[in-house]
Amino acid sequence: MSLVGHDIAVPSFRLRLAALRPLLEANGFDARVVALGRGREWFRVLRLTGAWRASDVLVFQQVKLLAGERAYVERLCDRWVLDVDDAIMFRRPRRPGAAADAARWRQRRFRAMAGRCRLVVAGSQSLAGIIGDAAGPVAVLPTPVDLAAYPVALLPARSHVRLAWIGLASNLRYLRELTPVLERLRANGVQLEVHVISDLLPDLRGVPCTLIPWSEATQRAALADCDVGLAPLPDDAWTRGKAGYRCIQYAAAGLPTVASPVGAQREVVRNGDTGLWASTPEAWGEALRRMCEDVALRRRMGAAARAAATRYDLSRFAQSYLDFLRPLSASQRG
């Protein structure tokens, strides 16, 4: 079996397929990790001929092969699974809230790839709905967390409430959209600060903001040192397909979340239970004011979020994936 991604270091591959590999090997699968790359499209397939030939199942992560590439690889291994946790049938908008690029060639290429696979595994119900009839069987497995590795936030009564945001620097544009809301809250006497767990400090103008450099080793403790998770998103075709992993991480750390009710974030954050939804600047201001002024609310929602996070635990994800893959693998058939 081969686990195939364009770049095996990116979060989507690392958190989903690379995390799956140890359980596959413990259950008798010979699981290889294969980097397809993003170079010359025909060459990238030809140079991996040996990997295709040696595999009984190919699990592609966010990959859309060309028609000729599909035909070539199919001759060498014809049992495929496609794993997706982004709306890869669209191109990300140039600015938040703009229309996603839905070029016909991109749509056709995705539908052809998904339709060729024995199974498509989607990162959320929302993404599965976007995929629709482009594929045959579609299973939903949210991106997992190793829950045992996450310390639980203590949520003390602080003079300045710590709002957490975690993610890639390329997504900081969503956080920056909250700047006017945060400025108004501070002008009205709400004591808050923002902890950004990333590799770049955004300009939030007059809002106190601390950069916590992201690392695999320290990210969980950094979250546990905060009080409320932030998950702002515009509502567009691209964001409706995102997997909500930021909200899953907040829940694992026992943080309540204020989130835009977009795509998977509606599935992860239960409004009024594990966090609050906010769709407008006014709603964001009110939700954050409530969270900052009510430590009992933060603690109640944080405890509920941590309890709900068990459904995203890595052990469940891996076992479900194993159940999907076992019938497809020749090595697992008597």
N, C-alpha and C positions, 0 to 999 in steps of 0.2 A: 504494500500500500504506500502511496505517496501523498503527502500533504503539500499542496502547491500554492504558492503565492507570488505576486510580483516582487515584493520586498518582504522577506521574512522577519525583518526587524520592526515593521510598523505595528502600532498597537493592535489593529484588528486581527492580524495573523498571530501575534505573540499571545494575545489574551484568549483567543479561541482555539486555533489549531495547534500551536506549539504547546499550550497548556494541556491539550488532549493527549499528546503523544505518550507521556509516561503510562497512562492507563491502557492505551492500546498495546504497548509493548508488554505490560504486565499480564495482558490477556492473550498473549501469543501472536500478536500481529507484528510483522516486520514493517515498522512505520518510518519512512524516510521523509525528511523535510527537503523540498525542492524549491529553489529560487528561480522563477521563470525570468525575472528581469523585465525591463521596459525598453529594450533596444530594438534592433531590426526584427520585425515581427516573425518572419519566416525563419530567420536564423535562430531565434530563441527557442523555437520548437525543435528544430533539427539537431541542435547541440545537446538536447536532452533525450535523444532517441533511446539510449540505454535505460534511462529511468522509466520511460513509458513502457518499454518492453518488459521490464522486470516487475511491473506493478500489476496486481489483480484489481485494485480499486484506485481511482484518482479522486482526491477531494480538493477541489479548486476553491480558493478563497478570493472572492472579488475579481475573478478572471473572466474576460470575454474573448475567446479565441476567434480568429477570422475563419471564414468558411473552409478554406483550404487547410488551415491548421487543424480545425476540428476533424476533417476527413482523415488527415494523416495520423493524428493521435489515436483516433477511433480504431484504426487498423491494428494498432499495437496494444491498446487496452480500451475496452468498450463499456466498462462500468464506471460511471462518473457521478459525483455528488458536487453540488455548487453551494458554498457557504457564503452568505451575504449579510452584512450588518450596516450597509449604507445603500442609498438609492442610486446604485451605479448605472441605472438606465437613464440618469440625468447627469448633467454637469453642474457642479456647485455654482450658485449665483455669484456675480462679481461683488455684490453688496447685500447686506442683510435685507430680506424682504423682497428682493427683486425676483423676477420669474426665473426659474431654473431653465437651463438650456436643455430642451427635449428634442434634439435633432433626430430625424427619422432613422439615420444610419445607426445611431447609438441605440435607439429602441429596437431596431431589427437585430442588431448584434446581440443584445441582451436576451431577447426572446429566443433566438436561435440557440444560444448557449444554455439557457435555462430549460428549453424544451428538449435538448439532447440528454439532459441528466436524469438519472433514475430518481433523484431526490434533490430538492432545494431546501436548505436549512436557512431560515430567515431569523434575524436578530430580534424581531418584534412582531406582534400581531399587525401593527400598522404597516410595516414593510411587507408582510405577507399579503396584505390587502392590495398594496401597490403592484406587487408581482402578479396577482390575480391569475388569469388563465394563460399567462406566458409559460407556465411550467405545469408539469403533472403534479405529483404529490409535493406538498410544501409543509414542512414542519417548522415550528417556532421554538427556538432555543435562545433566550437572551444571553448576552455576553456575561460570563460568570465572574465571581470574585471568590478568592480563598478566604472564606469568612473567618476561619480560625486565626488568620494572620492579621486581622483588623482589630486593634484596640478600640474599646468603646469610649466615646467622648463623655467626660464627666459633666459637662454643661453647668459650670458653676455660675453663680450670680455675679457677673462682672460689671464694672463701671462702663466699659466699652465692649459691646457685643461684637464678636468676631464672625464676619461673614466669609465663608469659604468659596472659592472658585478653583476648580482643578481642570486642567486640559492642555491641549497643544496651543502654542502661541498663535497659530493660524486661526484659532477659534476665539481669540480674545476680542474680536470685533463685536461678538454678541454681548460680552460683559460691558464693553464701552457704551453700548446703547442704554445701560442703566445709569450712566453718570448723572443726568439731570434729576432722576428720582433720588439717588443717594445724596446729592447736593441739597435738595429740598428737605429731606429728612434731617440732615445735620443742621440746616438753618432753623428748623423747628424744634431743635433741642434733643433729637434722638442721637444717643451716643453710640457710634458704630465705627468699625474699621474693617477693611477688606484684606484677607490673606489670599494671595494669588499663588497657587501651587503650579508652577509652569517654568518656562525658561526665559520669560520676558516680562518686564513690569509694564503694565499699560498706563496710559495717561488718563487718570480719572479726575483730573483737575484738583479741586480742593478737598477731595475725599482721601483720608489716610489710607494708604495702601502699602502692604508689605509683601515683597517677593520671597517666597519660600522655594528655592530651586528644586525642581522635580527630580526625584530619583526613585528607582524601584525600592530601594532600601528604606527611604524616609517618608514616602508619600502618605502611608497609612497613619503614622504618628502625627504628621502635619495636619491631617484631617481631624484626628481625635482631639487636637488642640484648639479646635474651632467650635462654633455654636450653631450655625445655620448654614446650609448649603444654598448656593445660588445656581439656578439653571435657566437663564433667559434664552429664548430662541424666537426668531420670527417664524411665522407660519407660511411655509412655501413647500413646493414639491420635494425639494432636497431635504429640508429639516424633518418633514413628516416621515422620511425613511431612516432617520438616525436611530441608533439602538438604545439611547437613554443611559449609556454606561456611567456618565457623570452622576446621575441620580442614584444608580445602583451603588456606586462607591460611597455616596453620602449615607445611604441607608445602612451599608455595612459598618460604617463608623458610628452609627447611632445618632446621626444628625437629622433634624427635620429639614425639609427643603421647601423653598419657594421656587416654583417652576412655572414656565409657560406651558399651558396644556396642549402641547404639540406632539404628535406622533407618539413614540414610545414613552415619553414623559408622562402622558396621561395614564399609561399602564403601570408605571413604576411608582409614581407619587399619588397616593390616595388623598384627595382633597378633604381637609378637615380631620384626617386621621394620621397620616405620616408626613403631612406637609400642607401647603396651601398653593392653589393655582392663582396665577395672575396673568391677565391678557392685555391690560392697558397700563399706561404709566400710573394712573390713579389707583388701580388695583394693586400694582406692585408697591406703591407707597404705603397703602393701608396694610397689606400683608406683612411687609417688613417692619412697619411700626408695631404691629401686634407681636411679632416674633421678638423684637428687641425689648419690648416693655414687659413681657410676660415670661419669666423664667419657668414657671410651672407648665405653661403651654409648650415651651421648647422641650422640656423633659418628657412630657407625655407623648408628644409626637416623635421625639427621638427614640424612645423605647419601642413605640409601635413600628417605627421604620426598621430598627435592628431586628425585631421579631419577623417582619415581613421579608427581610433580606435572605432568610433561609432558602427561599425558592430560587435564589440566584447563586447558590453555593456551587463551587467548582465540582464537588463530588456528584451532585445531581446532573449537572450539565454533561459531565464525562460519561456517566452511566447511560444517560439517554442517547448520547451520540453512539456509544458502543452498541446499544440495542439496534440503532439504525444501520450501522455498518456491518455487523456480524453476518446478516443474511446475504450481503453483497460480496463478501470476501471468500474466494476459493479456499484460502488457508483455514477458514473456519467451518467449512462444510465437510462433514464426515467423509 
